[in-house]
Amino acid sequence: MRLLFNVEKATQAAAYLLERRGGRMSYMKLLKLLYLADREALVSLGRPITYDRYVSMDHGPVLSQTYNLIASEPQPGRSPEYWREVISAPQNYEVALLTLRAPTSSLSAAQIGILHGVFAAHGAKGRWELVDFVHTLPEWVNPHGSSIPISVRDVLLASGMDEEEAEGIEEGLLAEAALDELLA
C-alpha cells in the first residue's frame, strides 16, 4: 500500500522554499531541498510533509510524484492544477513562484520549521553541490540510468533509527494510508 500523496502540502512546501530563494530556482535544487525536508520530517516527526514516494535516480533521491508535477505536462481534468496556480512550468530548468506570498495554510509550524532549517543549511548550495550531498545519504543507491524505490523503512534505518522504531512508524503510516483510502 502506498501513502496518499498530498499535492497541496507538496505545492506549499515547494512554494515556501522558492520564496526563500527569491521566487525562482533550479527545479533539480528544489527537488533535493524538498527531499531533504521530507526526510527530516519523517525522521523527526514520524510523518513526511508530502507523503510522496521516494526513488533513487542518477542525480540522487527524488520525491517521485513531485518530480512528475514539475516535469510533466498537466493533463486536462487531473490534479496538478493547484501546483500550476502556485508554481510555474519549468523554463531553462528553473521553476518560479507565481504568487506574491507562498501559501502555507496546510503546513504545520513544525513542518515550516523543518523547511526553514533545510533551507538555512542547504539553500546557498548550488544544484550540483546538493546532488553531491544527497549522493552521500545511505538510502541512495545508484540506479544507473533508471530509478529504484526507496522505502520509508530504508530512510528511517539510514538515519540511524533502530528496526523496531522504524517498523512502528512504517506501520502507523500504512494504517493512516489505509484509512485515507477508505475515506476517499
Secondary structure, DSSP 8 states (H G I E B T S, - for coil): ------HHHHHHHHHHHHHHTTSEEEHHHHHHHHHHHHHHHHHHHSS-SS---EEEETTEEEEHHHHHHHHS---TTSTTHHHHHHB---BTTEEEB-SSS---TTS-HHHHHHHHHHHHHHTTS-HHHHHHHHTTSTT----TTS-EEE-HHHHHHHTT--HHHHHHHHHHHHHHHHHHHHH-
